[in-house]
Amino acid sequence: MKSAEMEWCTVRKQYCGLGLGLLMLAVGVALIPIVDYIIKREVEKTVILKEGNLMYNTWRDLPIPIYMQFYMFDCLNPEEVLNGAKPYVVEKGPYTYIEKRIKYDIIHNSNGTVTYKQNRTFHFVEKLSVGPESDRFTTPNPVYWSLVSALRYENKDINWLINFLTTFKQEYVFMNRTVKEILWGYQDPALHFAKAYDPEWFYTDIAGYFINKNATNDGVYTIFTGETDITKLGHIDQYNGSRYLNFWTTKWANMINGTVIYTLFSLGLKCECTIRTSYSKIATFVSCVVTVHPNVLCFAFNQKCYRCHRIGHYSRMCFTQMKKPTKCVEKEAVLGRKKTRDMKRLGKYLENKRTLRELPFNSLRNN
């Protein structure tokens, strides 16, 4: 009898253990979507642009270092070019600037959007550059060529103006300027003369590729905060009070619908996805591929996280146009072999090329 009772107790224990295990398994499976929902809601509360949370402070004063690098081309034979020869140019760079962005005049709207301006300031970083800003380069004169292009359909009698500017105002086909002058502006003699003659038409005498782009804002943005719809976090609602630009000639080119501020991305990004982001310097919006690290949240620059120094394609906010791999995993060994192979190819290429590279420019002739 005792052995039978012991066997029955053992069987009951087994059944109880099995039942308890099945119950715990069922509870665990049932809790998976609940826990995911709770975590998602807590994360959403953190990332929406609301005063006091971590994302808001990061968005307002971006702590991530943003670098802009320029490569300059120096024409070594300007006199020969004027006589019909092909230009020989040498590339030199990078000249690196760090960009500081601070948002101000922030207004929270009742429809789940926020309106703000953003001040952008560039500071030269000599230790990340090949030389100082005072390096000089001989390049085509943009003012001269703009003038020639504007007057090419005018009466030929107007050519006296070009002759006057080149003879008396030292306006030439080529110019020799420093990096700082080429990028951020210099007083041009022709524009200075024109401004003195007609200040209402010629509002400035400063010429440069990035004039009025340093220590200035690039407009008034209205973006979604994610409070009403987290999937719209960072999407631009209006720019300068309008849902369209006034720069391009067609309605579709001027549309800003669906565009994302490239320092803000919504939740739920896949390992690789294509987004449409704004780029005010070229007055348009571009599509790019965003690669997201599957395990950790990293902010990358040149495929290297500035916080944890992980190296690889899959760091969050790392833009790339490289071929998409089949799996979303880090392939540091593969990248290392590819980098070594590319460096060997580059070395062989440079051995077979002259120091001065001949670029396929059309011959420029003196008008």
C-alpha positions in Angstrom: 0.0 0.0 0.0 2.7 2.4 0.9 4.5 1.8 -2.4 1.2 2.5 -4.3 0.6 5.7 -2.4 4.2 6.8 -3.1 3.8 6.1 -6.8 0.5 8.1 -6.8 2.2 11.0 -5.0 5.0 11.0 -7.5 2.5 11.0 -10.4 0.5 13.9 -8.8 3.7 15.9 -8.4 4.6 15.3 -12.0 1.1 16.4 -13.2 1.2 19.4 -10.9 4.7 20.4 -12.2 3.5 19.9 -15.8 0.4 21.9 -15.2 2.3 24.7 -13.4 4.8 24.8 -16.3 2.1 25.0 -18.9 0.4 27.8 -16.9 3.6 29.8 -16.6 4.2 29.3 -20.3 0.7 30.5 -21.2 1.2 33.6 -18.9 4.6 34.3 -20.4 3.2 34.1 -24.0 0.3 36.3 -23.0 2.6 38.9 -21.4 4.8 39.3 -24.5 2.5 41.7 -26.4 1.6 43.4 -23.2 5.2 44.0 -22.2 6.0 45.1 -25.7 3.1 47.5 -25.6 4.2 48.9 -22.2 7.8 49.3 -23.4 6.8 50.9 -26.6 4.6 53.5 -24.8 7.4 54.3 -22.3 9.9 54.8 -25.2 7.4 57.0 -27.1 7.0 59.2 -24.0 10.8 59.6 -24.0 11.4 60.3 -27.7 8.6 62.8 -28.4 9.5 66.4 -28.5 8.1 67.5 -25.2 9.7 69.9 -22.8 11.6 68.2 -20.0 12.3 64.8 -21.6 15.7 63.6 -22.8 15.0 63.8 -26.6 13.7 67.4 -26.3 16.9 68.6 -24.7 19.0 66.7 -27.3 17.0 68.0 -30.2 17.2 71.7 -29.0 21.0 71.7 -28.5 22.4 68.8 -30.6 25.4 67.2 -28.7 26.5 65.1 -31.7 29.5 66.6 -33.5 28.6 67.5 -37.1 31.5 68.0 -39.5 31.5 69.5 -43.0 34.5 68.9 -45.2 35.5 70.7 -48.3 37.9 69.7 -51.1 39.4 72.4 -53.2 40.8 72.3 -56.8 43.8 74.4 -57.7 44.3 75.2 -61.4 48.0 75.2 -62.2 47.9 76.5 -65.7 45.4 79.4 -65.9 47.4 81.3 -68.6 47.5 78.2 -70.9 43.8 77.7 -70.4 43.1 81.1 -71.7 45.0 80.1 -74.9 42.9 77.0 -75.4 44.8 74.4 -73.3 43.1 71.9 -71.0 43.2 72.9 -67.4 45.4 70.9 -65.0 44.0 70.8 -61.5 45.2 69.4 -58.2 42.7 68.4 -55.5 43.6 69.3 -51.9 41.6 68.6 -48.8 39.8 68.2 -46.6 39.3 71.5 -45.0 37.1 70.6 -42.0 34.5 72.7 -40.2 32.5 71.7 -37.1 28.9 72.8 -37.2 27.0 74.0 -34.1 23.2 74.1 -34.2 21.1 75.7 -31.6 17.3 76.1 -31.9 15.5 79.2 -30.6 12.1 80.9 -30.9 10.5 77.6 -30.1 6.7 77.6 -30.2 4.6 74.5 -29.4 1.4 74.4 -31.4 -1.9 72.8 -30.5 -1.9 70.4 -33.4 1.1 68.3 -32.3 3.7 70.4 -34.0 6.5 72.7 -33.0 7.8 75.8 -34.8 11.3 77.0 -34.4 14.4 78.6 -36.0 17.8 77.1 -36.0 21.1 79.0 -35.8 24.0 77.3 -37.6 27.6 78.3 -36.9 30.7 76.8 -38.5 34.1 76.8 -36.9 37.3 75.8 -38.6 39.1 72.7 -37.2 42.7 72.9 -38.4 43.8 69.6 -36.8 41.3 67.7 -39.0 42.3 69.7 -42.1 45.3 69.5 -44.5 46.2 73.1 -43.9 45.0 76.5 -42.6 42.1 78.6 -44.0 44.7 80.9 -45.5 45.7 78.4 -48.2 45.3 80.0 -51.6 43.8 78.4 -54.7 43.4 79.5 -58.3 39.9 78.7 -59.4 37.4 80.0 -62.0 35.9 83.4 -61.0 32.2 82.8 -60.4 31.3 86.5 -60.7 33.0 86.9 -64.1 31.3 83.8 -65.5 27.9 84.7 -64.0 28.2 88.1 -65.7 29.2 86.5 -69.0 26.3 84.1 -68.8 23.8 86.8 -68.0 25.0 89.0 -70.9 25.4 86.4 -73.5 22.0 87.1 -75.1 22.3 90.8 -74.8 23.3 93.2 -77.6 27.0 92.8 -78.5 27.5 96.5 -77.8 27.2 95.6 -74.1 30.6 93.8 -74.3 32.2 97.2 -73.3 31.0 96.4 -69.7 33.0 93.2 -69.6 36.1 95.0 -71.0 35.6 97.8 -68.5 35.4 95.4 -65.5 38.4 93.3 -66.6 40.5 96.4 -67.4 39.7 98.8 -64.6 38.1 96.6 -61.9 40.5 93.7 -62.0 37.8 91.1 -62.8 39.5 88.1 -64.5 38.5 84.7 -65.7 40.4 83.1 -62.8 40.9 84.3 -59.3 43.4 83.5 -56.6 41.7 83.5 -53.2 42.1 81.8 -49.8 39.8 78.9 -48.7 38.0 81.2 -46.2 37.3 83.8 -49.0 36.1 81.2 -51.5 33.7 79.6 -49.0 32.5 82.3 -46.8 32.8 85.4 -49.0 35.1 88.3 -50.1 34.5 91.8 -51.4 34.4 91.5 -55.2 35.6 94.6 -57.1 32.9 94.3 -59.8 30.1 93.9 -57.3 31.5 96.7 -55.2 31.3 99.0 -58.3 27.8 97.8 -59.2 26.5 98.3 -55.7 27.8 101.8 -55.6 26.2 102.5 -58.9 22.8 100.9 -58.2 22.5 99.8 -54.5 18.8 98.8 -54.9 19.5 96.2 -57.6 22.9 95.0 -56.3 22.2 94.6 -52.6 25.7 93.2 -51.7 29.2 93.3 -52.9 30.2 90.1 -51.2 30.8 86.9 -53.3 31.2 83.4 -52.0 29.7 80.0 -52.2 28.4 80.0 -48.7 27.7 83.7 -48.0 25.0 84.3 -45.3 25.3 80.6 -44.3 27.4 81.1 -41.2 25.9 82.2 -37.9 22.5 82.5 -39.5 19.3 80.5 -39.6 17.9 78.9 -42.8 14.3 79.5 -42.2 11.3 78.8 -40.0 10.5 75.1 -39.6 7.3 73.5 -38.3 7.7 69.8 -37.6 5.6 67.1 -35.9 6.5 66.3 -32.3 5.2 62.8 -32.3 2.6 63.5 -29.5 -0.4 62.8 -31.7 1.3 60.3 -34.0 4.7 58.8 -33.2 5.3 57.7 -36.8 5.3 61.4 -37.9 8.1 62.3 -35.4 10.4 64.8 -37.2 8.3 65.1 -40.3 8.2 68.6 -41.7 4.7 70.1 -41.7 5.6 73.6 -43.0 8.7 75.5 -44.1 8.5 79.3 -43.7 4.8 79.0 -43.2 4.1 77.0 -46.4 3.9 73.4 -47.4 5.6 74.2 -50.6 9.0 75.7 -51.6 9.1 78.6 -54.0 12.5 77.7 -55.5 11.8 75.1 -58.3 9.6 75.4 -61.4 7.2 72.5 -60.7 4.7 71.8 -58.0 6.1 68.3 -57.3 9.6 69.5 -57.0 8.5 72.1 -54.4 6.6 69.6 -52.3 7.8 69.0 -48.7 5.2 66.4 -47.8 6.7 63.3 -46.1 10.1 64.9 -45.5 12.0 64.2 -42.3 14.5 66.3 -40.4 17.7 64.2 -40.7 18.5 64.6 -36.9 15.1 63.0 -36.0 13.8 59.6 -37.0 10.6 57.9 -35.9 10.5 54.6 -34.1 10.2 51.3 -35.9 13.0 51.7 -38.5 14.0 48.5 -40.2 17.7 47.4 -40.5 17.8 49.3 -43.8 15.2 51.7 -45.0 15.0 54.7 -47.3 13.8 58.0 -46.0 13.3 61.4 -47.6 15.1 64.1 -45.7 15.6 67.9 -46.1 18.8 69.6 -47.1 18.4 73.3 -47.0 21.8 74.1 -48.6 20.7 72.9 -52.0 17.0 74.0 -51.4 15.7 70.5 -52.0 15.1 67.1 -50.4 17.0 63.9 -50.9 16.4 60.2 -50.4 19.0 58.3 -48.5 19.5 54.9 -46.9 19.6 54.7 -43.1 21.2 51.7 -41.5 20.2 50.8 -37.9 22.2 48.7 -35.5 20.0 45.8 -34.4 21.2 45.7 -30.8 22.4 49.0 -29.6 21.4 52.7 -30.1 24.5 54.4 -31.6 25.0 57.7 -33.3 27.6 57.2 -36.0 30.0 59.5 -38.0 32.0 57.8 -40.8 30.6 54.4 -39.7 32.1 54.9 -36.2 30.0 55.6 -33.1 31.1 58.7 -31.3 29.9 57.3 -28.0 30.9 53.6 -27.8 33.3 53.6 -30.8 31.7 50.6 -32.4 32.8 50.2 -36.0 30.6 48.9 -38.7 27.8 49.8 -41.1 25.0 49.3 -38.6 25.1 52.2 -36.3 22.0 54.3 -36.0 21.8 57.4 -38.2 24.7 56.2 -40.4 24.0 57.2 -43.9 25.4 55.0 -46.6 25.0 54.3 -50.3 27.0 51.1 -50.3 25.5 47.8 -51.5 23.0 46.3 -49.1 24.1 43.1 -47.4 21.7 40.2 -47.1 21.6 40.1 -43.3 21.5 42.9 -40.8 24.7 41.9 -38.9 28.1 43.5 -38.4 30.8 42.2 -40.7 33.9 43.8 -39.4 36.2 41.0 -40.8 34.7 41.4 -44.2 35.0 45.2 -44.0 38.6 44.8 -43.0 39.5 42.6 -45.9 37.6 44.9 -48.3 39.4 47.9 -47.0 42.8 46.2 -47.4 42.0 45.2 -50.9 40.7 48.7 -51.8 43.9 50.2 -50.5 46.1 47.9 -52.6 44.1 48.8 -55.7 44.4 52.5 -54.8 48.2 52.1 -54.5 48.5 50.5 -57.9 46.3 53.1 -59.4 48.4 56.0 -58.0 51.6 54.4 -59.2 50.4 54.4 -62.8 49.1 58.0 -62.7 50.9 61.3 -62.8 50.9 63.6 -59.8 48.8 66.1 -61.7 45.5 64.6 -62.9 44.1 65.8 -66.2 40.4 66.2 -65.8 38.1 66.1 -68.8 37.1 69.8 -68.8 36.2 71.5 -72.0 38.7 74.0 -73.2 38.0 77.5 -72.0 38.7 80.3 -74.4 39.1 84.0 -73.6 36.1 85.9 -74.8 
